[in-house]
Amino acid sequence: MVFGDDEILEAAEVVWNRGLLKRVGICHGISGNACVLLSLYPKTGNVKVFYRAKAFACILLDQAHKLISSPRHG
């Protein structure tokens, strides 16, 4: 199945709007959301998608230790 730019941008929007989780994992966490947006960026060339991936990465850089240490993590 091939997706067009509209569907890819819609997927990126869903990740951004629902994606700030309180976990750091690749599957159900901020890391995975950053990876999804980074993988969608080359397909769209949309700089907003790139900067949103960067925002998730900045959150990880700032709060990863705190999130990993919380009892809810895992």
PDB file of N, CA, C and O in Angstrom:
ATOM      1  N   MET A   1       0.838  -1.170   0.000  1.00  0.00           N
ATOM      2  CA  MET A   1       0.000   0.000   0.000  1.00  0.00           C
ATOM      3  C   MET A   1       0.889   1.240   0.000  1.00  0.00           C
ATOM      4  O   MET A   1       1.850   1.315   0.765  1.00  0.00           O
ATOM      5  N   VAL A   2       0.584   2.174  -0.821  1.00  0.00           N
ATOM      6  CA  VAL A   2       1.341   3.412  -0.920  1.00  0.00           C
ATOM      7  C   VAL A   2       0.492   4.549  -0.366  1.00  0.00           C
ATOM      8  O   VAL A   2      -0.682   4.695  -0.706  1.00  0.00           O
ATOM      9  N   PHE A   3       1.102   5.335   0.479  1.00  0.00           N
ATOM     10  CA  PHE A   3       0.404   6.464   1.073  1.00  0.00           C
ATOM     11  C   PHE A   3       0.868   7.755   0.414  1.00  0.00           C
ATOM     12  O   PHE A   3       2.032   7.892   0.039  1.00  0.00           O
ATOM     13  N   GLY A   4      -0.049   8.689   0.279  1.00  0.00           N
ATOM     14  CA  GLY A   4       0.280  10.001  -0.266  1.00  0.00           C
ATOM     15  C   GLY A   4       0.711  10.949   0.826  1.00  0.00           C
ATOM     16  O   GLY A   4       0.673  10.617   2.011  1.00  0.00           O
ATOM     17  N   ASP A   5       1.119  12.127   0.417  1.00  0.00           N
ATOM     18  CA  ASP A   5       1.588  13.127   1.381  1.00  0.00           C
ATOM     19  C   ASP A   5       0.528  13.485   2.417  1.00  0.00           C
ATOM     20  O   ASP A   5       0.849  13.705   3.585  1.00  0.00           O
ATOM     21  N   ASP A   6      -0.722  13.544   1.999  1.00  0.00           N
ATOM     22  CA  ASP A   6      -1.783  13.905   2.950  1.00  0.00           C
ATOM     23  C   ASP A   6      -1.900  12.885   4.071  1.00  0.00           C
ATOM     24  O   ASP A   6      -2.043  13.257   5.236  1.00  0.00           O
ATOM     25  N   GLU A   7      -1.841  11.600   3.731  1.00  0.00           N
ATOM     26  CA  GLU A   7      -1.947  10.551   4.754  1.00  0.00           C
ATOM     27  C   GLU A   7      -0.725  10.537   5.662  1.00  0.00           C
ATOM     28  O   GLU A   7      -0.840  10.321   6.868  1.00  0.00           O
ATOM     29  N   ILE A   8       0.436  10.766   5.078  1.00  0.00           N
ATOM     30  CA  ILE A   8       1.661  10.790   5.881  1.00  0.00           C
ATOM     31  C   ILE A   8       1.631  11.957   6.851  1.00  0.00           C
ATOM     32  O   ILE A   8       1.980  11.798   8.021  1.00  0.00           O
ATOM     33  N   LEU A   9       1.220  13.124   6.384  1.00  0.00           N
ATOM     34  CA  LEU A   9       1.130  14.283   7.271  1.00  0.00           C
ATOM     35  C   LEU A   9       0.061  14.091   8.343  1.00  0.00           C
ATOM     36  O   LEU A   9       0.222  14.559   9.470  1.00  0.00           O
ATOM     37  N   GLU A  10      -1.013  13.414   8.001  1.00  0.00           N
ATOM     38  CA  GLU A  10      -2.051  13.118   8.992  1.00  0.00           C
ATOM     39  C   GLU A  10      -1.507  12.188  10.070  1.00  0.00           C
ATOM     40  O   GLU A  10      -1.780  12.385  11.254  1.00  0.00           O
ATOM     41  N   ALA A  11      -0.738  11.176   9.670  1.00  0.00           N
ATOM     42  CA  ALA A  11      -0.121  10.270  10.640  1.00  0.00           C
ATOM     43  C   ALA A  11       0.841  11.022  11.548  1.00  0.00           C
ATOM     44  O   ALA A  11       0.861  10.793  12.758  1.00  0.00           O
ATOM     45  N   ALA A  12       1.632  11.909  10.978  1.00  0.00           N
ATOM     46  CA  ALA A  12       2.564  12.711  11.773  1.00  0.00           C
ATOM     47  C   ALA A  12       1.816  13.591  12.767  1.00  0.00           C
ATOM     48  O   ALA A  12       2.265  13.785  13.897  1.00  0.00           O
ATOM     49  N   GLU A  13       0.689  14.115  12.347  1.00  0.00           N
ATOM     50  CA  GLU A  13      -0.133  14.958  13.223  1.00  0.00           C
ATOM     51  C   GLU A  13      -0.692  14.150  14.396  1.00  0.00           C
ATOM     52  O   GLU A  13      -0.735  14.641  15.525  1.00  0.00           O
ATOM     53  N   VAL A  14      -1.115  12.927  14.133  1.00  0.00           N
ATOM     54  CA  VAL A  14      -1.628  12.055  15.203  1.00  0.00           C
ATOM     55  C   VAL A  14      -0.530  11.749  16.214  1.00  0.00           C
ATOM     56  O   VAL A  14      -0.764  11.805  17.422  1.00  0.00           O
ATOM     57  N   VAL A  15       0.660  11.429  15.730  1.00  0.00           N
ATOM     58  CA  VAL A  15       1.784  11.150  16.632  1.00  0.00           C
ATOM     59  C   VAL A  15       2.080  12.375  17.489  1.00  0.00           C
ATOM     60  O   VAL A  15       2.312  12.254  18.692  1.00  0.00           O
ATOM     61  N   TRP A  16       2.073  13.529  16.884  1.00  0.00           N
ATOM     62  CA  TRP A  16       2.355  14.758  17.639  1.00  0.00           C
ATOM     63  C   TRP A  16       1.264  15.044  18.668  1.00  0.00           C
ATOM     64  O   TRP A  16       1.573  15.347  19.821  1.00  0.00           O
ATOM     65  N   ASN A  17       0.015  14.955  18.278  1.00  0.00           N
ATOM     66  CA  ASN A  17      -1.084  15.312  19.178  1.00  0.00           C
ATOM     67  C   ASN A  17      -1.305  14.318  20.303  1.00  0.00           C
ATOM     68  O   ASN A  17      -1.736  14.704  21.389  1.00  0.00           O
ATOM     69  N   ARG A  18      -1.022  13.060  20.067  1.00  0.00           N
ATOM     70  CA  ARG A  18      -1.278  12.032  21.086  1.00  0.00           C
ATOM     71  C   ARG A  18      -0.010  11.407  21.626  1.00  0.00           C
ATOM     72  O   ARG A  18      -0.062  10.455  22.404  1.00  0.00           O
ATOM     73  N   GLY A  19       1.130  11.940  21.215  1.00  0.00           N
ATOM     74  CA  GLY A  19       2.370  11.222  21.425  1.00  0.00           C
ATOM     75  C   GLY A  19       3.195  11.532  22.636  1.00  0.00           C
ATOM     76  O   GLY A  19       4.191  10.843  22.857  1.00  0.00           O
ATOM     77  N   LEU A  20       2.865  12.513  23.439  1.00  0.00           N
ATOM     78  CA  LEU A  20       3.718  12.802  24.586  1.00  0.00           C
ATOM     79  C   LEU A  20       3.326  11.900  25.748  1.00  0.00           C
ATOM     80  O   LEU A  20       2.477  12.230  26.576  1.00  0.00           O
ATOM     81  N   LEU A  21       3.980  10.755  25.769  1.00  0.00           N
ATOM     82  CA  LEU A  21       3.729   9.764  26.804  1.00  0.00           C
ATOM     83  C   LEU A  21       4.736   9.962  27.924  1.00  0.00           C
ATOM     84  O   LEU A  21       5.711  10.699  27.772  1.00  0.00           O
ATOM     85  N   LYS A  22       4.502   9.315  29.023  1.00  0.00           N
ATOM     86  CA  LYS A  22       5.412   9.446  30.156  1.00  0.00           C
ATOM     87  C   LYS A  22       6.352   8.257  30.242  1.00  0.00           C
ATOM     88  O   LYS A  22       6.752   7.843  31.330  1.00  0.00           O
ATOM     89  N   ARG A  23       6.699   7.717  29.091  1.00  0.00           N
ATOM     90  CA  ARG A  23       7.658   6.622  29.010  1.00  0.00           C
ATOM     91  C   ARG A  23       8.668   6.953  27.935  1.00  0.00           C
ATOM     92  O   ARG A  23       8.422   7.803  27.079  1.00  0.00           O
ATOM     93  N   VAL A  24       9.807   6.279  27.980  1.00  0.00           N
ATOM     94  CA  VAL A  24      10.868   6.621  27.036  1.00  0.00           C
ATOM     95  C   VAL A  24      11.071   5.574  25.943  1.00  0.00           C
ATOM     96  O   VAL A  24      11.869   5.797  25.033  1.00  0.00           O
ATOM     97  N   GLY A  25      10.386   4.462  26.005  1.00  0.00           N
ATOM     98  CA  GLY A  25      10.626   3.343  25.106  1.00  0.00           C
ATOM     99  C   GLY A  25      10.333   3.595  23.641  1.00  0.00           C
ATOM    100  O   GLY A  25       9.633   4.537  23.270  1.00  0.00           O
ATOM    101  N   ILE A  26      10.896   2.717  22.823  1.00  0.00           N
ATOM    102  CA  ILE A  26      10.731   2.821  21.386  1.00  0.00           C
ATOM    103  C   ILE A  26       9.324   2.401  20.959  1.00  0.00           C
ATOM    104  O   ILE A  26       8.817   2.890  19.950  1.00  0.00           O
ATOM    105  N   CYS A  27       8.692   1.509  21.710  1.00  0.00           N
ATOM    106  CA  CYS A  27       7.374   1.000  21.329  1.00  0.00           C
ATOM    107  C   CYS A  27       6.240   1.890  21.849  1.00  0.00           C
ATOM    108  O   CYS A  27       5.367   2.295  21.081  1.00  0.00           O
ATOM    109  N   HIS A  28       6.251   2.187  23.128  1.00  0.00           N
ATOM    110  CA  HIS A  28       5.184   2.988  23.731  1.00  0.00           C
ATOM    111  C   HIS A  28       5.771   4.184  24.468  1.00  0.00           C
ATOM    112  O   HIS A  28       5.488   4.400  25.646  1.00  0.00           O
ATOM    113  N   GLY A  29       6.575   4.943  23.776  1.00  0.00           N
ATOM    114  CA  GLY A  29       7.199   6.066  24.462  1.00  0.00           C
ATOM    115  C   GLY A  29       7.651   7.164  23.533  1.00  0.00           C
ATOM    116  O   GLY A  29       7.415   7.138  22.326  1.00  0.00           O
ATOM    117  N   ILE A  30       8.308   8.128  24.139  1.00  0.00           N
ATOM    118  CA  ILE A  30       8.737   9.319  23.427  1.00  0.00           C
ATOM    119  C   ILE A  30       9.779   8.987  22.361  1.00  0.00           C
ATOM    120  O   ILE A  30       9.786   9.602  21.295  1.00  0.00           O
ATOM    121  N   SER A  31      10.656   8.026  22.634  1.00  0.00           N
ATOM    122  CA  SER A  31      11.679   7.639  21.647  1.00  0.00           C
ATOM    123  C   SER A  31      11.043   7.149  20.362  1.00  0.00           C
ATOM    124  O   SER A  31      11.463   7.525  19.267  1.00  0.00           O
ATOM    125  N   GLY A  32      10.032   6.312  20.496  1.00  0.00           N
ATOM    126  CA  GLY A  32       9.351   5.793  19.318  1.00  0.00           C
ATOM    127  C   GLY A  32       8.660   6.880  18.527  1.00  0.00           C
ATOM    128  O   GLY A  32       8.646   6.851  17.297  1.00  0.00           O
ATOM    129  N   ASN A  33       8.091   7.833  19.228  1.00  0.00           N
ATOM    130  CA  ASN A  33       7.421   8.941  18.541  1.00  0.00           C
ATOM    131  C   ASN A  33       8.424   9.785  17.755  1.00  0.00           C
ATOM    132  O   ASN A  33       8.146  10.211  16.634  1.00  0.00           O
ATOM    133  N   ALA A  34       9.581  10.018  18.349  1.00  0.00           N
ATOM    134  CA  ALA A  34      10.625  10.762  17.637  1.00  0.00           C
ATOM    135  C   ALA A  34      11.070   9.991  16.395  1.00  0.00           C
ATOM    136  O   ALA A  34      11.254  10.581  15.331  1.00  0.00           O
ATOM    137  N   CYS A  35      11.244   8.680  16.529  1.00  0.00           N
ATOM    138  CA  CYS A  35      11.656   7.851  15.382  1.00  0.00           C
ATOM    139  C   CYS A  35      10.617   7.875  14.263  1.00  0.00           C
ATOM    140  O   CYS A  35      10.968   7.960  13.086  1.00  0.00           O
ATOM    141  N   VAL A  36       9.346   7.799  14.629  1.00  0.00           N
ATOM    142  CA  VAL A  36       8.287   7.842  13.607  1.00  0.00           C
ATOM    143  C   VAL A  36       8.355   9.153  12.837  1.00  0.00           C
ATOM    144  O   VAL A  36       8.323   9.161  11.607  1.00  0.00           O
ATOM    145  N   LEU A  37       8.448  10.248  13.559  1.00  0.00           N
ATOM    146  CA  LEU A  37       8.481  11.547  12.888  1.00  0.00           C
ATOM    147  C   LEU A  37       9.745  11.705  12.044  1.00  0.00           C
ATOM    148  O   LEU A  37       9.696  12.270  10.952  1.00  0.00           O
ATOM    149  N   LEU A  38      10.879  11.206  12.548  1.00  0.00           N
ATOM    150  CA  LEU A  38      12.107  11.278  11.751  1.00  0.00           C
ATOM    151  C   LEU A  38      12.009  10.440  10.488  1.00  0.00           C
ATOM    152  O   LEU A  38      12.564  10.810   9.453  1.00  0.00           O
ATOM    153  N   SER A  39      11.309   9.319  10.561  1.00  0.00           N
ATOM    154  CA  SER A  39      11.161   8.486   9.367  1.00  0.00           C
ATOM    155  C   SER A  39      10.167   9.086   8.371  1.00  0.00           C
ATOM    156  O   SER A  39      10.268   8.834   7.170  1.00  0.00           O
ATOM    157  N   LEU A  40       9.219   9.869   8.855  1.00  0.00           N
ATOM    158  CA  LEU A  40       8.255  10.509   7.959  1.00  0.00           C
ATOM    159  C   LEU A  40       8.809  11.773   7.314  1.00  0.00           C
ATOM    160  O   LEU A  40       8.358  12.167   6.238  1.00  0.00           O
ATOM    161  N   TYR A  41       9.777  12.408   7.955  1.00  0.00           N
ATOM    162  CA  TYR A  41      10.307  13.663   7.428  1.00  0.00           C
ATOM    163  C   TYR A  41      10.865  13.543   6.005  1.00  0.00           C
ATOM    164  O   TYR A  41      10.511  14.368   5.163  1.00  0.00           O
ATOM    165  N   PRO A  42      11.718  12.559   5.693  1.00  0.00           N
ATOM    166  CA  PRO A  42      12.242  12.492   4.323  1.00  0.00           C
ATOM    167  C   PRO A  42      11.162  12.244   3.266  1.00  0.00           C
ATOM    168  O   PRO A  42      11.314  12.638   2.109  1.00  0.00           O
ATOM    169  N   LYS A  43      10.088  11.598   3.669  1.00  0.00           N
ATOM    170  CA  LYS A  43       9.003  11.308   2.728  1.00  0.00           C
ATOM    171  C   LYS A  43       8.184  12.556   2.399  1.00  0.00           C
ATOM    172  O   LYS A  43       7.580  12.649   1.330  1.00  0.00           O
ATOM    173  N   THR A  44       8.171  13.514   3.330  1.00  0.00           N
ATOM    174  CA  THR A  44       7.358  14.713   3.130  1.00  0.00           C
ATOM    175  C   THR A  44       8.190  15.956   2.840  1.00  0.00           C
ATOM    176  O   THR A  44       7.754  16.852   2.116  1.00  0.00           O
ATOM    177  N   GLY A  45       9.379  16.003   3.405  1.00  0.00           N
ATOM    178  CA  GLY A  45      10.183  17.222   3.298  1.00  0.00           C
ATOM    179  C   GLY A  45       9.611  18.369   4.121  1.00  0.00           C
ATOM    180  O   GLY A  45      10.048  19.513   3.996  1.00  0.00           O
ATOM    181  N   ASN A  46       8.627  18.052   4.966  1.00  0.00           N
ATOM    182  CA  ASN A  46       7.959  19.059   5.782  1.00  0.00           C
ATOM    183  C   ASN A  46       8.806  19.343   7.022  1.00  0.00           C
ATOM    184  O   ASN A  46       8.991  18.470   7.869  1.00  0.00           O
ATOM    185  N   VAL A  47       9.312  20.560   7.120  1.00  0.00           N
ATOM    186  CA  VAL A  47      10.212  20.919   8.211  1.00  0.00           C
ATOM    187  C   VAL A  47       9.514  20.840   9.564  1.00  0.00           C
ATOM    188  O   VAL A  47      10.159  20.563  10.575  1.00  0.00           O
ATOM    189  N   LYS A  48       8.219  21.077   9.596  1.00  0.00           N
ATOM    190  CA  LYS A  48       7.472  20.998  10.850  1.00  0.00           C
ATOM    191  C   LYS A  48       7.575  19.594  11.447  1.00  0.00           C
ATOM    192  O   LYS A  48       7.688  19.445  12.664  1.00  0.00           O
ATOM    193  N   VAL A  49       7.535  18.576  10.606  1.00  0.00           N
ATOM    194  CA  VAL A  49       7.657  17.192  11.072  1.00  0.00           C
ATOM    195  C   VAL A  49       9.034  16.989  11.708  1.00  0.00           C
ATOM    196  O   VAL A  49       9.146  16.370  12.766  1.00  0.00           O
ATOM    197  N   PHE A  50      10.074  17.508  11.066  1.00  0.00           N
ATOM    198  CA  PHE A  50      11.436  17.395  11.598  1.00  0.00           C
ATOM    199  C   PHE A  50      11.553  18.093  12.954  1.00  0.00           C
ATOM    200  O   PHE A  50      12.099  17.526  13.901  1.00  0.00           O
ATOM    201  N   TYR A  51      11.044  19.314  13.046  1.00  0.00           N
ATOM    202  CA  TYR A  51      11.155  20.056  14.302  1.00  0.00           C
ATOM    203  C   TYR A  51      10.335  19.421  15.425  1.00  0.00           C
ATOM    204  O   TYR A  51      10.691  19.545  16.597  1.00  0.00           O
ATOM    205  N   ARG A  52       9.266  18.760  15.084  1.00  0.00           N
ATOM    206  CA  ARG A  52       8.497  18.047  16.106  1.00  0.00           C
ATOM    207  C   ARG A  52       9.268  16.830  16.607  1.00  0.00           C
ATOM    208  O   ARG A  52       9.236  16.522  17.798  1.00  0.00           O
ATOM    209  N   ALA A  53       9.955  16.142  15.711  1.00  0.00           N
ATOM    210  CA  ALA A  53      10.823  15.035  16.135  1.00  0.00           C
ATOM    211  C   ALA A  53      11.922  15.561  17.052  1.00  0.00           C
ATOM    212  O   ALA A  53      12.256  14.939  18.060  1.00  0.00           O
ATOM    213  N   LYS A  54      12.468  16.697  16.693  1.00  0.00           N
ATOM    214  CA  LYS A  54      13.503  17.326  17.513  1.00  0.00           C
ATOM    215  C   LYS A  54      12.946  17.704  18.891  1.00  0.00           C
ATOM    216  O   LYS A  54      13.653  17.584  19.892  1.00  0.00           O
ATOM    217  N   ALA A  55      11.715  18.149  18.951  1.00  0.00           N
ATOM    218  CA  ALA A  55      11.091  18.499  20.234  1.00  0.00           C
ATOM    219  C   ALA A  55      10.974  17.269  21.133  1.00  0.00           C
ATOM    220  O   ALA A  55      11.247  17.350  22.331  1.00  0.00           O
ATOM    221  N   PHE A  56      10.571  16.132  20.565  1.00  0.00           N
ATOM    222  CA  PHE A  56      10.519  14.894  21.353  1.00  0.00           C
ATOM    223  C   PHE A  56      11.911  14.531  21.854  1.00  0.00           C
ATOM    224  O   PHE A  56      12.066  14.119  23.004  1.00  0.00           O
ATOM    225  N   ALA A  57      12.927  14.679  21.002  1.00  0.00           N
ATOM    226  CA  ALA A  57      14.299  14.369  21.404  1.00  0.00           C
ATOM    227  C   ALA A  57      14.758  15.288  22.532  1.00  0.00           C
ATOM    228  O   ALA A  57      15.449  14.842  23.448  1.00  0.00           O
ATOM    229  N   CYS A  58      14.387  16.552  22.477  1.00  0.00           N
ATOM    230  CA  CYS A  58      14.753  17.504  23.537  1.00  0.00           C
ATOM    231  C   CYS A  58      14.092  17.141  24.859  1.00  0.00           C
ATOM    232  O   CYS A  58      14.699  17.274  25.922  1.00  0.00           O
ATOM    233  N   ILE A  59      12.859  16.687  24.791  1.00  0.00           N
ATOM    234  CA  ILE A  59      12.169  16.241  26.013  1.00  0.00           C
ATOM    235  C   ILE A  59      12.907  15.054  26.614  1.00  0.00           C
ATOM    236  O   ILE A  59      13.101  14.984  27.827  1.00  0.00           O
ATOM    237  N   LEU A  60      13.320  14.117  25.756  1.00  0.00           N
ATOM    238  CA  LEU A  60      14.087  12.969  26.248  1.00  0.00           C
ATOM    239  C   LEU A  60      15.395  13.408  26.881  1.00  0.00           C
ATOM    240  O   LEU A  60      15.752  12.952  27.967  1.00  0.00           O
ATOM    241  N   LEU A  61      16.096  14.281  26.210  1.00  0.00           N
ATOM    242  CA  LEU A  61      17.375  14.765  26.725  1.00  0.00           C
ATOM    243  C   LEU A  61      17.199  15.417  28.092  1.00  0.00           C
ATOM    244  O   LEU A  61      18.031  15.245  28.983  1.00  0.00           O
ATOM    245  N   ASP A  62      16.132  16.151  28.248  1.00  0.00           N
ATOM    246  CA  ASP A  62      15.891  16.882  29.488  1.00  0.00           C
ATOM    247  C   ASP A  62      15.325  16.004  30.604  1.00  0.00           C
ATOM    248  O   ASP A  62      15.657  16.204  31.772  1.00  0.00           O
ATOM    249  N   GLN A  63      14.467  15.026  30.256  1.00  0.00           N
ATOM    250  CA  GLN A  63      13.712  14.325  31.293  1.00  0.00           C
ATOM    251  C   GLN A  63      13.865  12.808  31.318  1.00  0.00           C
ATOM    252  O   GLN A  63      13.184  12.148  32.102  1.00  0.00           O
ATOM    253  N   ALA A  64      14.727  12.238  30.497  1.00  0.00           N
ATOM    254  CA  ALA A  64      14.828  10.777  30.419  1.00  0.00           C
ATOM    255  C   ALA A  64      15.146  10.152  31.768  1.00  0.00           C
ATOM    256  O   ALA A  64      14.508   9.174  32.158  1.00  0.00           O
ATOM    257  N   HIS A  65      16.107  10.691  32.477  1.00  0.00           N
ATOM    258  CA  HIS A  65      16.484  10.095  33.758  1.00  0.00           C
ATOM    259  C   HIS A  65      15.319  10.102  34.735  1.00  0.00           C
ATOM    260  O   HIS A  65      15.073   9.111  35.422  1.00  0.00           O
ATOM    261  N   LYS A  66      14.610  11.204  34.796  1.00  0.00           N
ATOM    262  CA  LYS A  66      13.450  11.312  35.684  1.00  0.00           C
ATOM    263  C   LYS A  66      12.362  10.308  35.283  1.00  0.00           C
ATOM    264  O   LYS A  66      11.766   9.659  36.142  1.00  0.00           O
ATOM    265  N   LEU A  67      12.109  10.185  33.984  1.00  0.00           N
ATOM    266  CA  LEU A  67      11.072   9.269  33.510  1.00  0.00           C
ATOM    267  C   LEU A  67      11.447   7.813  33.766  1.00  0.00           C
ATOM    268  O   LEU A  67      10.596   7.011  34.150  1.00  0.00           O
ATOM    269  N   ILE A  68      12.714   7.470  33.554  1.00  0.00           N
ATOM    270  CA  ILE A  68      13.159   6.092  33.767  1.00  0.00           C
ATOM    271  C   ILE A  68      13.087   5.737  35.254  1.00  0.00           C
ATOM    272  O   ILE A  68      12.782   4.599  35.613  1.00  0.00           O
ATOM    273  N   SER A  69      13.367   6.706  36.102  1.00  0.00           N
ATOM    274  CA  SER A  69      13.390   6.470  37.551  1.00  0.00           C
ATOM    275  C   SER A  69      11.986   6.397  38.163  1.00  0.00           C
ATOM    276  O   SER A  69      11.838   5.934  39.293  1.00  0.00           O
ATOM    277  N   SER A  70      10.983   6.832  37.459  1.00  0.00           N
ATOM    278  CA  SER A  70       9.629   6.846  38.042  1.00  0.00           C
ATOM    279  C   SER A  70       9.077   5.426  38.140  1.00  0.00           C
ATOM    280  O   SER A  70       9.399   4.581  37.305  1.00  0.00           O
ATOM    281  N   PRO A  71       8.250   5.155  39.149  1.00  0.00           N
ATOM    282  CA  PRO A  71       7.696   3.816  39.321  1.00  0.00           C
ATOM    283  C   PRO A  71       6.754   3.408  38.182  1.00  0.00           C
ATOM    284  O   PRO A  71       6.517   2.218  37.978  1.00  0.00           O
ATOM    285  N   ARG A  72       6.228   4.363  37.455  1.00  0.00           N
ATOM    286  CA  ARG A  72       5.284   4.070  36.375  1.00  0.00           C
ATOM    287  C   ARG A  72       5.987   3.566  35.110  1.00  0.00           C
ATOM    288  O   ARG A  72       5.358   2.957  34.245  1.00  0.00           O
ATOM    289  N   HIS A  73       7.280   3.821  35.012  1.00  0.00           N
ATOM    290  CA  HIS A  73       8.032   3.441  33.806  1.00  0.00           C
ATOM    291  C   HIS A  73       8.122   1.922  33.681  1.00  0.00           C
ATOM    292  O   HIS A  73       8.254   1.209  34.675  1.00  0.00           O
ATOM    293  N   GLY A  74       8.047   1.441  32.431  1.00  0.00           N
ATOM    294  CA  GLY A  74       8.297   0.025  32.206  1.00  0.00           C
ATOM    295  C   GLY A  74       7.190  -0.695  31.625  1.00  0.00           C
ATOM    296  O   GLY A  74       7.291  -1.899  31.391  1.00  0.00           O
TER     297      GLY A  74
END
